[in-house]
Amino acid sequence: MAVHPLSAAGKGHEAVTVTLPDGVTAATVRNQLAKILASESFSRSDRSSRFLRFIVEHVLDGKTEPLKEYVIGVEVFDKEESFDPRVDAIVRVEAGRLRTRIKEYYGEEGRSHPVRIELAKRGYVPVFRYLPSEVGDSRSTEPQRPVEASKRLLQPSLEKFRVPWFRLAAGIVVLLLVVGVYFWTGSQPPKVAPDAEGPQGAPLQPPKFSVAVLPLKNLSRDSAEEYFSDAMTDALITSLAKINPMQVTSMTSAMHFKGADEPISKIARELNVGHIVEGSVFRYEDRVRITAQLIDGKTDKHVWAESYERAATDILALQRDVAWRIAGALAGEMLRTKSVEQTQPSTIEPAAYEAYLKGRYFRNKLSEDGFKKGVAYFQRAIDGQPDYAPAYAGMASCYCLLGGHGLELTAPREGMPKAKAAAQKALEIDSELAEPYGVLGIIRTKYDWDWDGGEKALRRALELNPSFTQGHAWYSIHLEAMGRHEEAILEAERARELDPLSLGSNVNLGWQLYQAGRHREAAERYNKTLELDPSFWGAHWALGVYFQSQGRYDEAITALKMAVERKSGHTLALSTLAYTYAVSGNRAEALKILEGLKARSGKTYVSPAHIATIYAGLGEKDQAFEWLEKAYAARSRSLAWLNVAQEWNGLRSDPRFTALLAKVGLAS
């Protein structure tokens, strides 16, 4: 086979040298490979099976040349010799899927197998491990970190106890208050730059009162309980974020370290925090145990550790009782704040609380299916506990992300009024919750076009919770729409600072840089996002817009095609691709996409603004204004950007555009 020029991309790389662990031979690795390929997950995926077999056999056969993307693309995925991995990211995408499938396999079918075959976090070299002590043990493969005086507390003897699982939140609240006491001061945490290095490459110092909560380990033998430990992690992060002046890393970034075997100091550096909380959850029938420890991120020393086991009938009263005992012992009246004392109803039905946790779990999937399941579970929680404000807040968030702020997966007029009603109900019950203020703020901005009201609500959300990542992102979007680009960049930086591994936060920061005219910095941020996840459609879409603005149409079209492929033909990616075809002179391709979107709009919701964009690119002003009027009638979120979006530049001199600006309150 002829060698493609790109196969030399690994020039300078050391040869692949993989040493098998003691007790493992090539035969045992091949035996384990056969088990993996015969599993339910891998038997359904020919691509993952071929990928894994190829890289394992490559190493076992004694081949020492680096495993390059080009070779894998041609040999595994049947690409032509003209395959260019810089343009076609199939290998990087499939590598991400393979890592996920391997993790799922060893979490379920292969959990008792001592021989582990994994894929390195970077590159395509297989990693072999031998863990004989794990046989028959359903717990996490992560080694437990010893805690000197508290070691016995962190070794659960679970055979004898039985506790109502849903009482777990009691221990979580205790933990957050203890952590709060440890960090307590009266000042705000200092701002830090959004990147991992300061001037001239000097490492940044994390904010003094900063903490990240690693995903709590699920010690139950039932993998279906995984949602519970994730939901408890989310609950702990949310509660800690209410304690001022603490800076708490968002759930999205924390989840990157689920199951990871990384040194605490390394995780703390990546998240730029001073301390790490880690722990585990176990529930069995009517009892629950949580173990937790607070670790200094710089020294890896344990600051505090405790284990809680409870049997209670009233979860919220239990939370308060234990919290006051701990807070009173450590700090007296210092933490007697309204946020701790008055944000919960006096009681909650266990089934309602479980439904709420499931709602949060599915909402955090950030997908159409996840949002819809979230709505259903939050409704169950409300049915069982009508005065539980966080359930209304969660429902408001799901409706908002479905129908207006996110990707307009449903018509704004269908979802946004429901989101507004749920947010207002949450605030009627508890006026100190940040999330519903954030939802109301973005609704007023993108749906009501109430610009002053939107900013007021968003600022109130951030006053209540300075670590509210989504709130900072939403506020940056509001400021962008107002043309206040430097302020928008600061808010986007703050969101990324709180959630450094979030794909959305990274792309939003790039987008705000782009809107401010800092195009090169924007492109650098998009490329850094693709380093986190080469398959993320949003970064490909944003790069496409960047290339388009530079007149680099071939590169723009390539990037936008990738976005369309990775987002299953979402209308934003499609309309941007069609607009690019139009302005680059390929009218036929633009019209083909346009007709497809118009046909789709007769069956499901398609934002009229997306269709108007294509007509604007084609120079057909009358049709563009016809669809802009439809967008106005539909309350399309895209109209919030009328003053700053480049696709409308060809329409701005038309009196009809001035009239439209006036109707949405942007004329001034």
C-alpha positions as CSV (number, residue, x, y, z in Angstrom):
1,M,0.0,0.0,0.0
2,A,1.3,3.4,-0.9
3,V,2.1,5.6,2.1
4,H,0.0,8.8,2.3
5,P,2.1,11.9,3.1
6,L,0.0,12.4,6.3
7,S,1.2,9.1,7.6
8,A,4.4,10.9,8.5
9,A,2.5,13.1,10.9
10,G,3.9,11.1,13.8
11,K,7.5,11.8,12.8
12,G,9.6,12.2,15.9
13,H,7.3,10.0,18.0
14,E,8.9,7.2,19.9
15,A,8.2,3.7,18.9
16,V,5.2,1.9,20.5
17,T,6.5,-0.1,23.4
18,V,3.9,-1.8,25.5
19,T,5.0,-4.1,28.4
20,L,2.6,-6.7,29.7
21,P,2.0,-6.7,33.4
22,D,3.3,-9.5,35.6
23,G,1.0,-12.5,35.3
24,V,-0.3,-11.5,31.9
25,T,0.7,-13.1,28.6
26,A,-0.3,-12.4,25.0
27,A,-2.6,-15.4,25.2
28,T,-4.5,-14.0,28.3
29,V,-4.8,-10.6,26.6
30,R,-6.3,-12.3,23.4
31,N,-8.6,-14.3,25.6
32,Q,-9.8,-11.1,27.3
33,L,-10.2,-9.4,23.9
34,A,-12.4,-12.3,22.8
35,K,-14.6,-11.8,25.8
36,I,-14.9,-8.1,25.2
37,L,-15.8,-8.6,21.5
38,A,-18.4,-11.1,22.4
39,S,-20.1,-8.8,24.9
40,E,-23.5,-7.3,24.2
41,S,-22.2,-3.8,23.7
42,F,-19.4,-4.7,21.3
43,S,-21.4,-7.2,19.4
44,R,-23.6,-4.4,18.3
45,S,-20.8,-2.2,17.1
46,D,-18.7,-3.4,14.2
47,R,-16.6,-0.2,14.2
48,S,-15.6,-0.4,17.9
49,S,-14.9,-4.1,17.6
50,R,-12.6,-3.7,14.6
51,F,-10.9,-0.7,16.1
52,L,-10.1,-2.5,19.4
53,R,-9.0,-5.7,17.7
54,F,-6.7,-3.8,15.3
55,I,-4.8,-1.8,18.0
56,V,-4.5,-4.8,20.3
57,E,-3.2,-7.2,17.7
58,H,-0.9,-4.4,16.3
59,V,0.9,-4.3,19.7
60,L,0.8,-8.0,20.4
61,D,2.3,-8.8,17.0
62,G,5.4,-6.9,18.1
63,K,4.9,-3.9,15.7
64,T,6.6,-0.8,17.1
65,E,5.6,1.9,14.7
66,P,3.2,4.5,16.2
67,L,-0.5,3.9,15.6
68,K,-1.4,6.9,13.4
69,E,-4.8,8.2,12.5
70,Y,-4.2,7.8,8.8
71,V,-3.3,4.1,9.1
72,I,-6.3,3.4,11.4
73,G,-8.6,5.2,9.0
74,V,-7.5,3.2,6.0
75,E,-7.0,-0.2,7.7
76,V,-10.0,-0.2,10.1
77,F,-12.5,2.2,8.6
78,D,-11.9,1.4,4.9
79,K,-11.0,5.0,4.0
80,E,-9.4,5.8,0.6
81,E,-5.7,6.5,0.3
82,S,-6.6,10.2,0.0
83,F,-8.0,10.1,3.5
84,D,-7.0,13.3,5.4
85,P,-7.4,13.0,9.2
86,R,-7.2,16.8,9.6
87,V,-10.5,17.1,7.7
88,D,-12.2,13.8,8.5
89,A,-12.2,13.2,12.3
90,I,-13.6,9.6,12.1
91,V,-10.7,8.1,14.0
92,R,-10.9,10.6,16.9
93,V,-14.7,10.2,17.1
94,E,-14.6,6.4,17.1
95,A,-11.8,6.5,19.7
96,G,-14.0,8.4,22.0
97,R,-16.8,5.9,21.5
98,L,-14.4,3.0,22.0
99,R,-13.3,4.5,25.4
100,T,-16.9,4.8,26.5
101,R,-17.8,1.2,25.5
102,I,-14.8,-0.2,27.3
103,K,-15.7,1.7,30.4
104,E,-19.3,0.4,30.2
105,Y,-18.0,-3.1,29.7
106,Y,-15.8,-3.1,32.8
107,G,-18.6,-1.4,34.7
108,E,-21.0,-4.3,33.9
109,E,-20.2,-7.5,32.1
110,G,-16.5,-7.4,32.7
111,R,-16.5,-6.0,36.2
112,S,-15.0,-9.2,37.7
113,H,-12.3,-9.7,35.0
114,P,-8.8,-9.2,36.3
115,V,-7.3,-8.5,32.9
116,R,-8.1,-5.0,31.7
117,I,-7.7,-3.7,28.1
118,E,-8.1,0.1,27.8
119,L,-7.3,2.8,25.3
120,A,-4.9,5.5,26.4
121,K,-6.5,8.9,27.0
122,R,-4.4,10.4,24.2
123,G,-3.4,8.5,21.1
124,Y,-4.4,5.1,20.1
125,V,-2.1,2.7,22.1
126,P,-3.9,0.0,24.1
127,V,-3.1,-0.2,27.8
128,F,-3.1,-3.5,29.7
129,R,-3.6,-3.9,33.4
130,Y,-3.9,-6.8,35.8
131,L,-6.1,-6.3,38.9
132,P,-6.6,-9.8,40.5
133,S,-7.9,-8.3,43.7
134,E,-10.9,-6.9,41.9
135,V,-12.3,-10.3,41.0
136,G,-15.8,-10.6,42.4
137,D,-15.7,-7.1,43.7
138,S,-18.4,-4.8,42.3
139,R,-17.0,-1.6,43.6
140,S,-15.0,1.0,41.7
141,T,-11.6,0.0,40.5
142,E,-10.1,3.2,41.9
143,P,-7.8,2.5,44.8
144,Q,-9.1,4.0,48.1
145,R,-6.9,6.8,49.5
146,P,-6.2,6.1,53.2
147,V,-7.1,8.7,55.8
148,E,-4.9,8.3,58.9
149,A,-7.3,8.7,61.8
150,S,-10.5,8.1,59.8
151,K,-9.4,5.0,57.9
152,R,-12.0,2.8,59.6
153,L,-14.8,5.2,58.7
154,L,-13.8,5.0,55.0
155,Q,-14.0,1.2,54.9
156,P,-17.7,0.5,54.8
157,S,-18.8,-2.6,56.6
158,L,-22.1,-2.9,54.8
159,E,-23.3,-6.4,55.7
160,K,-25.2,-5.4,58.8
161,F,-26.8,-2.1,58.0
162,R,-30.0,-1.2,56.3
163,V,-31.1,2.5,55.8
164,P,-33.6,4.5,53.6
165,W,-31.4,5.3,50.7
166,F,-32.9,8.7,50.0
167,R,-31.6,9.9,53.4
168,L,-28.2,10.2,51.8
169,A,-28.6,14.0,51.3
170,A,-28.3,14.4,55.0
171,G,-24.6,13.5,54.9
172,I,-24.1,15.6,51.8
173,V,-25.5,18.7,53.6
174,V,-23.3,18.0,56.6
175,L,-20.3,17.7,54.3
176,L,-21.0,21.0,52.5
177,L,-21.3,22.8,55.8
178,V,-18.1,21.4,57.1
179,V,-16.4,22.3,53.9
180,G,-18.0,25.8,54.2
181,V,-16.7,26.2,57.7
182,Y,-13.2,25.2,56.6
183,F,-13.2,27.9,53.9
184,W,-15.3,30.5,55.6
185,T,-14.3,34.2,55.3
186,G,-16.2,37.3,54.5
187,S,-14.7,38.2,51.1
188,Q,-15.3,37.2,47.6
189,P,-12.9,34.9,45.8
190,P,-10.5,36.6,43.4
191,K,-11.0,36.3,39.7
192,V,-8.6,34.1,37.8
193,A,-7.7,34.0,34.1
194,P,-9.5,31.4,32.1
195,D,-6.5,29.4,30.9
196,A,-4.2,27.0,32.8
197,E,-1.2,29.3,32.6
198,G,-0.4,32.8,33.6
199,P,2.1,35.3,32.0
200,Q,5.1,33.7,30.4
201,G,3.8,30.2,31.2
202,A,3.7,30.6,34.9
203,P,1.1,28.3,36.6
204,L,-2.0,30.1,37.9
205,Q,-2.8,30.1,41.5
206,P,-6.3,28.7,42.2
207,P,-8.7,31.0,44.1
208,K,-8.2,30.5,47.8
209,F,-11.8,29.4,48.4
210,S,-12.3,27.0,45.5
211,V,-13.3,23.4,45.5
212,A,-14.4,20.7,43.0
213,V,-16.5,17.7,44.0
214,L,-15.5,14.5,42.2
215,P,-18.3,12.2,41.2
216,L,-19.3,10.2,44.3
217,K,-18.6,6.5,43.7
218,N,-21.5,4.1,43.6
219,L,-20.8,1.2,46.0
220,S,-24.1,-0.5,45.4
221,R,-24.0,-3.8,43.5
222,D,-26.7,-2.6,41.2
223,S,-25.4,-0.5,38.3
224,A,-28.8,0.9,37.9
225,E,-28.0,2.9,41.1
226,E,-25.5,5.0,39.1
227,Y,-27.9,7.8,38.6
228,F,-28.3,8.1,42.4
229,S,-24.6,8.7,43.0
230,D,-24.4,11.2,40.1
231,A,-27.5,13.0,41.4
232,M,-26.0,13.2,44.8
233,T,-22.8,14.7,43.4
234,D,-25.0,17.3,41.6
235,A,-26.9,18.0,44.8
236,L,-23.6,18.5,46.8
237,I,-22.2,20.9,44.1
238,T,-25.4,22.9,44.0
239,S,-25.5,23.2,47.8
240,L,-21.8,24.1,48.2
241,A,-22.2,26.8,45.5
242,K,-24.7,28.6,47.8
243,I,-22.0,29.2,50.4
244,N,-20.4,32.5,49.7
245,P,-17.5,33.1,49.0
246,M,-16.8,29.6,47.8
247,Q,-16.0,29.0,44.1
248,V,-17.3,25.5,43.1
249,T,-16.5,23.8,39.8
250,S,-19.5,22.8,37.7
251,M,-20.8,19.3,37.5
252,T,-19.9,19.1,33.8
253,S,-16.2,19.4,34.4
254,A,-16.3,17.2,37.5
255,M,-17.8,14.3,35.6
256,H,-14.8,14.2,33.3
257,F,-13.0,12.5,36.3
258,K,-15.6,9.8,36.9
259,G,-13.7,6.6,37.3
260,A,-10.4,8.3,36.6
261,D,-7.3,7.1,38.4
262,E,-5.6,10.5,38.5
263,P,-3.6,12.1,41.4
264,I,-5.6,14.6,43.3
265,S,-3.0,17.3,42.7
266,K,-3.2,16.8,38.9
267,I,-7.0,17.0,39.0
268,A,-6.8,20.2,41.1
269,R,-4.4,21.7,38.6
270,E,-6.7,20.9,35.6
271,L,-9.7,22.4,37.4
272,N,-7.7,25.2,38.9
273,V,-9.1,24.7,42.4
274,G,-7.5,24.6,45.9
275,H,-9.4,21.6,47.3
276,I,-11.1,18.5,46.2
277,V,-14.0,16.6,47.7
278,E,-14.3,12.9,47.0
279,G,-16.4,10.2,48.5
280,S,-18.8,7.3,47.9
281,V,-22.4,6.4,48.3
282,F,-24.0,3.1,49.3
283,R,-27.7,2.5,49.8
284,Y,-29.4,-0.7,50.7
285,E,-33.1,-1.1,51.5
286,D,-33.8,1.5,54.2
287,R,-30.3,2.6,55.0
288,V,-27.7,4.8,53.4
289,R,-24.0,5.6,54.0
290,I,-21.9,8.3,52.5
291,T,-18.1,8.6,53.1
292,A,-16.4,11.8,52.1
293,Q,-13.1,13.5,52.5
294,L,-11.7,17.0,51.8
295,I,-8.2,17.0,50.3
296,D,-5.7,19.8,49.8
297,G,-5.2,20.0,46.0
298,K,-1.6,21.2,46.3
299,T,-0.3,18.8,48.9
300,D,-2.7,15.8,48.4
301,K,-3.1,15.9,52.2
302,H,-6.5,15.1,53.8
303,V,-8.0,18.0,55.7
304,W,-11.1,16.3,56.9
305,A,-12.9,12.9,56.5
306,E,-16.1,11.5,57.9
307,S,-18.6,8.7,57.3
308,Y,-22.4,9.1,57.8
309,E,-24.9,6.4,58.2
310,R,-28.6,7.3,58.8
311,A,-32.0,5.8,59.2
312,A,-34.6,8.6,59.1
313,T,-38.2,9.2,58.0
314,D,-37.9,12.9,57.3
315,I,-35.0,13.6,55.0
316,L,-35.2,17.4,55.1
317,A,-35.5,17.6,58.9
318,L,-32.6,15.2,59.1
319,Q,-30.5,17.4,56.9
320,R,-31.1,20.4,59.1
321,D,-30.6,18.6,62.4
322,V,-27.2,17.1,61.4
323,A,-26.1,20.3,59.7
324,W,-26.8,22.4,62.8
325,R,-25.0,19.9,65.0
326,I,-21.9,20.1,62.8
327,A,-22.1,23.8,62.1
328,G,-22.8,24.6,65.7
329,A,-19.9,22.6,66.9
330,L,-17.5,24.2,64.5
331,A,-18.6,27.7,63.9
332,G,-21.6,28.6,66.2
333,E,-23.8,31.1,64.5
334,M,-21.5,31.8,61.5
335,L,-23.5,29.7,59.0
336,R,-27.0,30.4,60.2
337,T,-28.0,31.9,56.9
338,K,-31.3,32.1,55.1
339,S,-29.9,29.9,52.3
340,V,-29.4,27.1,54.8
341,E,-32.4,27.7,57.0
342,Q,-35.3,28.5,54.7
343,T,-34.8,27.0,51.2
344,Q,-36.5,23.7,51.9
345,P,-40.0,22.7,52.9
346,S,-40.3,21.1,56.3
347,T,-40.9,17.6,54.8
348,I,-40.7,15.8,51.5
349,E,-42.0,12.5,50.3
350,P,-39.2,10.0,49.7
351,A,-40.7,9.1,46.3
352,A,-40.9,12.8,45.3
353,Y,-37.3,13.3,46.3
354,E,-36.1,10.3,44.2
355,A,-38.1,11.6,41.2
356,Y,-36.4,15.0,41.7
357,L,-33.0,13.3,41.7
358,K,-33.8,11.4,38.5
359,G,-35.0,14.7,36.9
360,R,-31.6,16.3,37.7
361,Y,-29.8,13.3,36.4
362,F,-31.6,13.3,33.0
363,R,-31.5,17.1,32.7
364,N,-27.7,17.0,33.0
365,K,-27.6,14.7,29.9
366,L,-28.1,18.0,27.9
367,S,-30.0,16.2,25.2
368,E,-33.5,16.4,23.8
369,D,-34.4,13.0,25.3
370,G,-32.8,14.0,28.6
371,F,-34.8,17.2,28.8
372,K,-38.1,15.5,28.1
373,K,-37.4,12.8,30.7
374,G,-36.3,15.5,33.1
375,V,-39.7,17.2,32.7
376,A,-41.5,14.0,33.4
377,Y,-39.6,13.2,36.5
378,F,-39.8,16.8,37.8
379,Q,-43.6,16.6,37.3
380,R,-43.6,13.4,39.4
381,A,-41.7,15.2,42.1
382,I,-44.2,18.1,42.0
383,D,-47.2,15.7,42.2
384,G,-45.7,14.2,45.3
385,Q,-44.5,17.4,46.8
386,P,-46.2,20.5,45.4
387,D,-44.2,22.9,47.6
388,Y,-40.8,21.7,46.5
389,A,-39.3,24.7,44.7
390,P,-36.2,23.0,43.2
391,A,-38.4,20.6,41.3
392,Y,-40.2,23.6,39.6
393,A,-36.7,25.2,38.9
394,G,-35.5,22.0,37.3
395,M,-38.7,21.8,35.1
396,A,-38.2,25.4,34.1
397,S,-34.6,24.7,33.0
398,C,-35.7,21.7,30.9
399,Y,-38.5,23.6,29.1
400,C,-36.2,26.5,28.5
401,L,-33.4,24.4,27.0
402,L,-35.9,22.6,24.8
403,G,-37.8,25.5,23.5
404,G,-35.7,28.6,23.4
405,H,-32.3,29.0,24.8
406,G,-30.7,25.8,23.6
407,L,-31.2,24.5,20.1
408,E,-34.8,25.3,19.5
409,L,-35.7,21.7,19.5
410,T,-39.4,22.6,20.1
411,A,-41.2,25.8,19.1
412,P,-40.5,28.7,21.5
413,R,-44.2,29.4,21.9
414,E,-44.7,25.8,23.0
415,G,-42.0,25.6,25.7
416,M,-41.1,29.0,26.8
417,P,-44.4,29.9,28.5
418,K,-44.2,26.6,30.4
419,A,-40.6,27.4,31.4
420,K,-41.6,30.9,32.6
421,A,-44.6,29.6,34.7
422,A,-42.4,26.9,36.4
423,A,-39.7,29.4,37.2
424,Q,-42.1,31.9,38.6
425,K,-43.7,29.2,40.7
426,A,-40.3,28.2,42.1
427,L,-39.6,31.8,43.1
428,E,-43.1,32.1,44.8
429,I,-42.1,29.2,47.0
430,D,-38.4,30.2,47.5
431,S,-37.2,33.6,46.3
432,E,-33.6,32.7,47.1
433,L,-33.1,30.2,44.3
434,A,-30.6,31.2,41.6
435,E,-31.6,28.9,38.8
436,P,-35.2,30.1,38.2
437,Y,-33.9,33.7,38.1
438,G,-31.4,32.6,35.4
439,V,-34.2,30.9,33.4
440,L,-36.4,34.0,33.6
441,G,-33.4,36.2,32.6
442,I,-32.7,34.3,29.4
443,I,-36.5,34.0,28.6
444,R,-36.9,37.8,28.9
445,T,-33.9,38.3,26.7
446,K,-34.7,35.8,23.9
447,Y,-38.4,35.4,24.1
448,D,-40.0,38.5,25.6
449,W,-37.3,40.8,24.2
450,D,-37.4,42.6,27.6
451,W,-33.8,43.6,27.6
452,D,-33.8,45.5,31.0
453,G,-35.8,42.8,32.7
454,G,-33.5,40.1,31.3
455,E,-30.4,41.7,32.7
456,K,-32.0,42.4,36.1
457,A,-33.0,38.7,36.5
458,L,-29.6,37.4,35.3
459,R,-27.7,39.7,37.7
460,R,-30.0,38.6,40.6
461,A,-29.2,34.9,39.8
462,L,-25.5,35.6,40.0
463,E,-25.8,37.5,43.2
464,L,-27.5,34.5,44.8
465,N,-25.0,32.0,43.3
466,P,-21.7,33.4,42.0
467,S,-20.7,29.9,40.9
468,F,-23.8,29.5,38.7
469,T,-22.0,28.5,35.5
470,Q,-25.1,28.6,33.3
471,G,-26.0,32.0,34.6
472,H,-22.7,33.5,33.6
473,A,-23.0,31.9,30.1
474,W,-26.5,33.2,29.8
475,Y,-25.5,36.7,30.9
476,S,-22.7,36.7,28.3
477,I,-25.2,35.9,25.6
478,H,-27.4,38.8,26.8
479,L,-24.5,41.2,26.8
480,E,-23.5,40.0,23.3
481,A,-27.0,40.8,22.0
482,M,-26.7,44.3,23.5
483,G,-23.4,44.8,21.7
484,R,-21.4,44.9,25.0
485,H,-18.8,42.5,23.7
486,E,-16.0,43.1,26.2
487,E,-18.4,42.5,29.1
488,A,-19.7,39.4,27.4
489,I,-16.2,38.0,27.1
490,L,-15.6,38.6,30.9
491,E,-18.8,36.6,31.7
492,A,-17.9,33.9,29.2
493,E,-14.5,33.6,30.8
494,R,-16.1,33.3,34.2
495,A,-18.3,30.5,33.0
496,R,-15.3,28.6,31.6
497,E,-13.3,29.3,34.7
498,L,-16.1,27.5,36.7
499,D,-16.4,24.8,34.1
500,P,-13.1,24.5,32.4
501,L,-13.8,21.1,30.7
502,S,-17.2,22.0,29.4
503,L,-17.4,22.0,25.6
504,G,-20.2,24.5,25.7
505,S,-18.4,27.0,27.9
506,N,-15.3,26.8,25.8
507,V,-17.1,27.4,22.5
508,N,-19.2,30.2,24.1
509,L,-16.0,32.0,25.1
510,G,-14.6,31.6,21.6
511,W,-17.9,32.9,20.2
512,Q,-17.8,36.0,22.3
513,L,-14.2,36.6,21.3
514,Y,-15.3,36.3,17.6
515,Q,-18.2,38.7,18.1
516,A,-15.7,41.2,19.6
517,G,-13.6,41.0,16.4
518,R,-10.9,38.9,18.1
519,H,-11.1,36.3,15.4
520,R,-7.7,34.6,15.9
521,E,-8.2,34.2,19.6
522,A,-11.7,32.7,18.8
523,A,-10.2,30.2,16.4
524,E,-7.6,29.1,19.0
525,R,-10.4,28.6,21.6
526,Y,-12.4,26.4,19.1
527,N,-9.3,24.3,18.4
528,K,-8.7,23.9,22.1
529,T,-12.3,22.7,22.4
530,L,-11.7,20.1,19.7
531,E,-8.7,18.8,21.7
532,L,-11.2,18.1,24.5
533,D,-13.6,16.3,22.1
534,P,-12.9,16.1,18.4
535,S,-16.5,15.1,17.7
536,F,-18.1,18.2,19.3
537,W,-20.4,19.6,16.6
538,G,-20.5,23.1,18.1
539,A,-16.8,23.7,17.7
540,H,-16.9,22.5,14.1
541,W,-19.8,24.9,13.5
542,A,-18.1,27.8,15.1
543,L,-14.9,27.1,13.1
544,G,-17.0,27.1,9.9
545,V,-18.4,30.5,10.7
546,Y,-14.8,31.7,11.4
547,F,-13.5,30.4,8.1
548,Q,-16.5,31.8,6.3
549,S,-15.8,35.3,7.7
550,Q,-12.2,35.0,6.4
551,G,-13.5,34.1,2.9
552,R,-11.9,30.6,3.2
553,Y,-15.1,29.0,1.9
554,D,-13.7,25.5,1.2
555,E,-12.5,25.2,4.8
556,A,-15.7,26.6,6.1
557,I,-17.8,24.1,4.1
558,T,-15.6,21.2,5.3
559,A,-16.0,22.3,8.9
560,L,-19.8,22.9,8.6
561,K,-20.3,19.5,6.9
562,M,-18.7,17.9,10.0
563,A,-21.0,19.9,12.2
564,V,-24.0,18.7,10.2
565,E,-22.9,15.1,10.4
566,R,-22.2,15.2,14.1
567,K,-25.4,16.9,15.0
568,S,-27.6,14.7,12.8
569,G,-28.5,17.5,10.4
570,H,-29.6,20.0,13.0
571,T,-31.1,23.1,11.3
572,L,-28.6,25.6,12.7
573,A,-25.7,23.7,11.2
574,L,-27.6,23.1,8.0
575,S,-28.7,26.7,7.5
576,T,-25.2,28.0,8.2
577,L,-23.8,25.5,5.6
578,A,-26.4,26.7,3.1
579,Y,-25.6,30.3,3.8
580,T,-22.0,29.6,3.2
581,Y,-22.8,27.9,-0.1
582,A,-24.8,30.9,-1.0
583,V,-22.2,33.6,-0.3
584,S,-19.5,31.5,-1.9
585,G,-21.5,31.3,-5.2
586,N,-22.7,27.7,-5.0
587,R,-26.4,28.6,-5.4
588,A,-27.5,25.1,-6.4
589,E,-26.3,23.5,-3.1
590,A,-27.7,26.3,-1.1
591,L,-31.2,25.9,-2.7
592,K,-31.0,22.1,-2.2
593,I,-30.6,22.6,1.6
594,L,-33.2,25.4,1.6
595,E,-35.9,23.2,0.0
596,G,-35.1,20.4,2.4
597,L,-35.6,22.7,5.4
598,K,-38.8,24.1,4.1
599,A,-40.1,20.6,3.5
600,R,-39.1,19.6,7.1
601,S,-40.8,22.7,8.5
602,G,-44.2,21.3,7.4
603,K,-43.6,18.3,9.7
604,T,-41.7,19.5,12.6
605,Y,-40.4,22.8,14.1
606,V,-37.8,24.6,12.1
607,S,-36.8,28.1,13.1
608,P,-38.0,30.5,10.4
609,A,-34.9,32.6,11.1
610,H,-32.7,29.8,9.8
611,I,-34.5,29.8,6.5
612,A,-34.4,33.7,6.4
613,T,-30.6,33.4,6.8
614,I,-30.3,31.3,3.6
615,Y,-32.4,33.7,1.6
616,A,-30.2,36.6,2.9
617,G,-27.1,34.7,1.7
618,L,-28.8,34.2,-1.7
619,G,-29.5,38.0,-1.9
620,E,-33.3,37.4,-2.1
621,K,-34.3,40.2,0.2
622,D,-38.1,39.9,-0.1
623,Q,-38.1,36.2,0.8
624,A,-35.6,36.9,3.7
625,F,-38.0,39.5,5.2
626,E,-41.0,37.2,4.6
627,W,-39.3,34.6,6.8
628,L,-38.0,37.1,9.3
629,E,-41.6,38.2,9.9
630,K,-42.5,34.5,10.5
631,A,-39.6,34.4,12.9
632,Y,-41.0,37.4,14.7
633,A,-44.4,35.7,14.9
634,A,-42.8,32.5,16.3
635,R,-40.7,34.5,18.8
636,S,-37.6,32.9,17.4
637,R,-34.6,33.2,19.7
638,S,-32.3,34.2,16.8
639,L,-33.9,37.7,16.6
640,A,-32.1,38.6,19.8
641,W,-28.9,38.9,17.7
642,L,-30.4,41.2,15.0
643,N,-28.0,44.0,15.9
644,V,-24.8,41.9,16.0
645,A,-25.2,38.9,13.6
646,Q,-23.2,39.3,10.3
647,E,-25.7,37.4,8.2
648,W,-28.1,40.3,8.3
649,N,-25.5,42.9,7.0
650,G,-27.0,42.9,3.5
651,L,-30.4,43.8,4.9
652,R,-29.5,46.6,7.3
653,S,-30.1,49.4,4.9
654,D,-33.6,48.3,4.1
655,P,-36.4,50.2,6.0
656,R,-38.0,46.8,6.8
657,F,-35.0,45.9,8.9
658,T,-35.2,49.1,10.8
659,A,-38.9,48.4,11.4
660,L,-38.1,44.9,12.7
661,L,-35.5,46.2,15.1
662,A,-38.1,48.6,16.5
663,K,-40.6,45.8,17.0
664,V,-38.2,43.7,19.1
665,G,-37.0,46.8,21.0
666,L,-33.5,47.0,19.5
667,A,-33.9,50.1,17.4
668,S,-31.9,52.3,19.8
